Amino acid sequence: MKHLIFQLKKAWSLWDGFWFAPQNLLGLAFMRIVLCGTLLYMSFMRFFNLEFFTDKSWVSKSNALLILPELGRPGFAWNFWPDSANSPMLTVLVVLFALLTVGVGGRLLMALAWVINIGFIYRNYPVNFGADIIGSLFLFYMIFTNSCERLSVLNLFREKKSFKSSDALSSMMIRMMQVQIMAIYAYTGWEKLKGASWWDGTALWSVLANPQMTTMDFSFLREIPWVIPVLGYTTILFEVYFPPMVIWHKSRHIWLFMGLMMHLGIGIFMGLMPFATVMLSTYFLFLNSVALEQKIVSKLDFSRN
């Protein structure tokens, strides 16, 4: 009985430590900069397409939520402002993302930015891209973290020589974001296995052969056809096995490097760089913050020593 109690206490200690133990916030700060910087860019670009979020887009405000599948439809409209207020609300959102990118605002401004951002997304859901959806998802997690503790311009004016570690809520959200990105990769990988074109190796060709979906002409790949299936199978293997390979420390950096190359390729050759940077922002959560501290923080952290 004593042995059983000891093992239970040990298991609980490991569980508690995994979710709630204090963590170095440097990786989270890098994620905040990349994520909020990307959302800042995308929000600014909405100024050139504000008509998509009015009745001119053929989506009336009263019917905006009906476009969504019933399972994912919110109980109320987050877009609480009239269409005539889109421009000032978007201006507020751009300012909020600019402040958060440089580490000003913390949880309160993060929550306000998420509410306004999700309001625009739900106003006309079909005009949004994967970067909007995934970005808003991780922005929601960031609300519950003290992500502005590190790499903040406010540290230029603070007489501090040390930084706080994460509180229990921040630690839990960091773990949740790690689990979330692993689930996203695994789910998309298994979903690809449902498609016959992924099994026969031609799936990527339907994308690369379409000039409307790429930034350059890939017709030369007809001369080296084996490249297409190799890239396709590698993509599936990367996504399906992402969770165990980033958990295992010996393969973690290899898998993160593969992800970096994959997303840079998507960003450069398909013109989807915002999606790439949103996804890559989460990679900082898997890096060794102590190593980051030793190698580059002295150059990037705005603090007085």
Secondary structure per residue as TSV (DSSP state, phi and psi in degrees):
chain	resnum	aa	ss	phi	psi
A	1	M	-	360.0	-43.4
A	2	K	H	-62.1	-38.9
A	3	H	H	-64.0	-41.0
A	4	L	H	-63.4	-44.1
A	5	I	H	-62.6	-40.5
A	6	F	H	-61.4	-44.1
A	7	Q	H	-66.1	-38.2
A	8	L	H	-65.5	-42.7
A	9	K	H	-63.8	-39.0
A	10	K	H	-65.4	-42.8
A	11	A	H	-63.5	-42.1
A	12	W	H	-65.2	-38.8
A	13	S	H	-63.0	-42.2
A	14	L	H	-65.0	-43.0
A	15	W	H	-62.1	-46.6
A	16	D	H	-64.0	-41.4
A	17	G	H	-66.0	-38.8
A	18	F	H	-61.8	-44.7
A	19	W	H	-88.1	-34.6
A	20	F	H	-122.0	-5.3
A	21	A	S	-63.9	144.4
A	22	P	-	-57.5	140.7
A	23	Q	-	-128.7	151.9
A	24	N	-	-65.2	133.1
A	25	L	S	-93.6	8.1
A	26	L	H	-66.0	-44.1
A	27	G	H	-61.3	-41.3
A	28	L	H	-63.1	-37.2
A	29	A	H	-65.4	-41.3
A	30	F	H	-63.0	-40.7
A	31	M	H	-61.3	-43.0
A	32	R	H	-58.3	-43.5
A	33	I	H	-63.4	-47.4
A	34	V	H	-70.0	-44.3
A	35	L	H	-66.3	-52.6
A	36	C	H	-69.1	-32.2
A	37	G	H	-64.0	-40.5
A	38	T	H	-65.7	-44.8
A	39	L	H	-65.8	-31.2
A	40	L	H	-61.9	-47.1
A	41	Y	H	-61.3	-47.3
A	42	M	H	-66.1	-37.5
A	43	S	H	-66.6	-40.3
A	44	F	H	-63.0	-38.9
A	45	M	H	-67.1	-19.9
A	46	R	G	-65.2	-23.5
A	47	F	G	-57.7	-29.0
A	48	F	G	-86.6	-3.3
A	49	N	G	-137.9	33.9
A	50	L	G	-65.3	-20.3
A	51	E	G	-65.6	-20.4
A	52	F	G	-66.0	-19.1
A	53	F	G	-108.8	28.6
A	54	T	S	-133.2	178.7
A	55	D	G	-66.8	-13.4
A	56	K	G	-65.3	-19.8
A	57	S	G	-86.3	6.3
A	58	W	T	73.0	9.3
A	59	V	-	-113.7	104.9
A	60	S	-	-72.7	154.1
A	61	K	G	-61.3	-36.4
A	62	S	G	-70.0	-24.2
A	63	N	G	-107.9	6.0
A	64	A	G	-59.3	-40.8
A	65	L	G	-75.7	-18.6
A	66	L	G	-68.9	-17.3
A	67	I	G	-68.2	-30.3
A	68	L	S	-73.5	147.7
A	69	P	-	-58.8	145.1
A	70	E	G	-58.6	-35.3
A	71	L	G	-63.5	-36.2
A	72	G	G	-101.7	13.7
A	73	R	-	-83.4	126.6
A	74	P	-	-68.8	158.9
A	75	G	S	-74.4	-16.9
A	76	F	S	-150.5	163.2
A	77	A	-	-81.9	119.5
A	78	W	S	-72.7	-20.5
A	79	N	-	-82.0	80.6
A	80	F	-	-84.7	-7.7
A	81	W	S	-98.6	154.9
A	82	P	-	-70.7	157.6
A	83	D	G	-58.5	-28.8
A	84	S	G	-65.8	-17.6
A	85	A	G	-98.4	10.0
A	86	N	H	-58.4	-44.3
A	87	S	H	-63.9	-50.5
A	88	P	H	-64.9	-35.3
A	89	M	H	-66.9	-38.2
A	90	L	H	-68.5	-35.1
A	91	T	H	-62.0	-44.2
A	92	V	H	-60.3	-42.5
A	93	L	H	-63.3	-43.1
A	94	V	H	-61.9	-43.2
A	95	V	H	-63.2	-42.3
A	96	L	H	-61.6	-45.3
A	97	F	H	-66.2	-34.6
A	98	A	H	-64.5	-43.0
A	99	L	H	-65.4	-43.4
A	100	L	H	-67.0	-34.9
A	101	T	H	-60.1	-38.2
A	102	V	T	-93.6	8.0
A	103	G	T	87.7	28.8
A	104	V	-	-114.3	126.9
A	105	G	S	127.5	-47.4
A	106	G	H	67.6	-151.1
A	107	R	H	-63.4	-41.5
A	108	L	H	-63.0	-49.9
A	109	L	H	-69.2	-31.6
A	110	M	H	-62.6	-42.4
A	111	A	H	-66.1	-42.1
A	112	L	H	-64.2	-41.3
A	113	A	H	-62.9	-40.7
A	114	W	H	-64.0	-42.9
A	115	V	H	-60.8	-46.3
A	116	I	H	-68.1	-42.7
A	117	N	H	-63.3	-43.9
A	118	I	H	-69.4	-27.5
A	119	G	H	-63.4	-42.9
A	120	F	H	-66.3	-39.0
A	121	I	H	-62.4	-45.6
A	122	Y	H	-75.4	-17.0
A	123	R	H	-65.3	-35.6
A	124	N	S	-153.5	79.7
A	125	Y	G	-57.2	-40.7
A	126	P	G	-64.4	-19.0
A	127	V	G	-87.0	0.8
A	128	N	-	-91.8	159.5
A	129	F	-	-113.6	177.6
A	130	G	H	-58.3	-35.2
A	131	A	H	-62.9	-37.7
A	132	D	H	-64.4	-45.5
A	133	I	H	-70.5	-51.4
A	134	I	H	-66.4	-38.8
A	135	G	H	-61.6	-43.7
A	136	S	H	-68.2	-30.9
A	137	L	H	-62.9	-50.5
A	138	F	H	-73.5	-26.6
A	139	L	H	-62.4	-37.1
A	140	F	H	-61.9	-44.8
A	141	Y	H	-60.7	-39.1
A	142	M	H	-64.8	-22.7
A	143	I	T	-54.9	-34.5
A	144	F	T	-94.6	11.6
A	145	T	S	-116.2	155.3
A	146	N	-	-92.8	64.7
A	147	S	T	-73.8	-15.2
A	148	C	T	-92.8	9.6
A	149	E	S	-67.0	-37.9
A	150	R	S	-111.4	157.1
A	151	L	S	51.8	45.8
A	152	S	-	-111.3	140.5
A	153	V	G	-65.5	-21.5
A	154	L	G	-65.0	-23.2
A	155	N	G	-68.3	-14.7
A	156	L	G	-65.2	-24.9
A	157	F	G	-111.2	9.3
A	158	R	-	-108.2	133.8
A	159	E	-	-86.1	77.8
A	160	K	-	-134.7	140.0
A	161	K	S	-111.5	-4.7
A	162	S	S	-141.9	161.6
A	163	F	-	-121.7	150.8
A	164	K	-	-71.6	150.0
A	165	S	-	-82.8	175.7
A	166	S	-	-68.7	145.7
A	167	D	-	-79.6	177.3
A	168	A	H	-61.2	-39.8
A	169	L	H	-67.3	-41.5
A	170	S	H	-63.7	-42.7
A	171	S	H	-59.7	-43.5
A	172	M	H	-63.3	-40.6
A	173	M	H	-70.1	-32.9
A	174	I	H	-62.2	-44.5
A	175	R	H	-64.0	-40.8
A	176	M	H	-62.0	-39.7
A	177	M	H	-67.7	-36.3
A	178	Q	H	-63.0	-45.9
A	179	V	H	-63.4	-39.0
A	180	Q	H	-63.5	-45.7
A	181	I	H	-68.4	-33.3
A	182	M	H	-66.1	-40.0
A	183	A	H	-65.9	-38.6
A	184	I	H	-61.4	-48.6
A	185	Y	H	-63.3	-47.6
A	186	A	H	-62.5	-42.1
A	187	Y	H	-64.0	-46.9
A	188	T	H	-64.8	-34.6
A	189	G	H	-65.8	-46.3
A	190	W	H	-68.0	-33.1
A	191	E	H	-64.8	-36.9
A	192	K	H	-61.5	-32.1
A	193	L	T	-67.8	-11.9
A	194	K	T	-80.4	-15.6
A	195	G	-	-94.2	130.5
A	196	A	H	-62.7	-33.1
A	197	S	H	-67.5	-25.2
A	198	W	H	-76.1	-30.5
A	199	W	H	-74.0	-37.5
A	200	D	T	-88.6	-0.7
A	201	G	T	85.5	9.7
A	202	T	-	-102.6	1.5
A	203	A	H	-58.6	-46.9
A	204	L	H	-69.1	-25.6
A	205	W	H	-65.4	-34.0
A	206	S	H	-64.0	-22.3
A	207	V	H	-90.4	-50.6
A	208	L	H	-67.9	-24.7
A	209	A	T	-85.5	-4.7
A	210	N	-	-99.7	108.0
A	211	P	T	-63.5	-18.7
A	212	Q	T	-76.7	-12.1
A	213	M	S	-113.0	-0.8
A	214	T	-	-129.6	162.7
A	215	T	S	-98.3	-1.5
A	216	M	S	-151.2	169.3
A	217	D	-	-85.2	118.3
A	218	F	-	-104.7	17.8
A	219	S	G	-62.5	-22.0
A	220	F	G	-63.4	-17.7
A	221	L	G	-69.6	-11.5
A	222	R	G	-61.1	-28.6
A	223	E	G	-79.6	-19.0
A	224	I	S	-130.5	67.5
A	225	P	T	-63.2	-21.6
A	226	W	T	-66.4	-20.3
A	227	V	H	-62.4	-40.3
A	228	I	H	-62.0	-54.1
A	229	P	H	-64.0	-34.7
A	230	V	H	-61.9	-45.5
A	231	L	H	-63.6	-40.2
A	232	G	H	-64.7	-49.3
A	233	Y	H	-66.0	-36.3
A	234	T	H	-63.7	-39.3
A	235	T	H	-61.5	-45.4
A	236	I	H	-63.7	-46.2
A	237	L	H	-61.3	-41.9
A	238	F	H	-60.7	-46.5
A	239	E	H	-72.9	-46.0
A	240	V	H	-63.4	-40.3
A	241	Y	T	-97.0	9.0
A	242	F	H	-57.1	-47.4
A	243	P	H	-56.0	-55.7
A	244	P	H	-68.1	-30.8
A	245	M	H	-76.0	-26.4
A	246	V	H	-87.7	-21.2
A	247	I	H	-71.1	-41.0
A	248	W	S	-76.1	118.4
A	249	H	H	-63.3	-27.2
A	250	K	H	-73.1	-24.9
A	251	S	H	-109.4	-3.9
A	252	R	H	-57.6	-50.5
A	253	H	H	-70.4	-29.9
A	254	I	H	-64.4	-45.1
A	255	W	H	-68.9	-37.9
A	256	L	H	-66.4	-36.5
A	257	F	H	-66.5	-40.5
A	258	M	H	-60.6	-42.0
A	259	G	H	-64.8	-39.0
A	260	L	H	-60.0	-46.7
A	261	M	H	-65.4	-41.1
A	262	M	H	-63.3	-47.0
A	263	H	H	-72.8	-33.6
A	264	L	H	-65.0	-38.7
A	265	G	H	-62.9	-44.6
A	266	I	H	-61.9	-42.8
A	267	G	H	-66.2	-43.9
A	268	I	H	-78.1	-46.5
A	269	F	H	-91.1	-11.7
A	270	M	H	-119.3	2.5
A	271	G	S	67.6	28.9
A	272	L	-	-115.7	46.4
A	273	M	H	-62.6	-38.3
A	274	P	H	-58.2	-40.0
A	275	F	H	-63.4	-40.9
A	276	A	H	-61.9	-46.1
A	277	T	H	-70.8	-33.7
A	278	V	H	-61.4	-46.8
A	279	M	H	-66.8	-42.8
A	280	L	H	-69.7	-22.8
A	281	S	H	-60.0	-32.2
A	282	T	G	-72.1	-18.2
A	283	Y	G	-63.8	-26.8
A	284	F	G	-62.3	-23.7
A	285	L	G	-73.1	-15.8
A	286	F	G	-99.9	-5.3
A	287	L	S	-85.8	156.2
A	288	N	-	-75.5	109.0
A	289	S	H	-64.9	-30.3
A	290	V	H	-64.5	-42.0
A	291	A	H	-65.3	-41.6
A	292	L	H	-60.6	-40.6
A	293	E	H	-59.4	-45.3
A	294	Q	H	-73.1	-33.1
A	295	K	H	-91.0	-42.0
A	296	I	T	-131.6	-10.4
A	297	V	H	-64.5	-31.7
A	298	S	H	-63.0	-22.6
A	299	K	H	-94.6	-26.2
A	300	L	H	-110.0	-20.7
A	301	D	-	-84.6	125.7
A	302	F	-	-85.7	87.2
A	303	S	-	-144.4	160.2
A	304	R	-	-100.2	124.9
A	305	N	-	-103.0	360.0
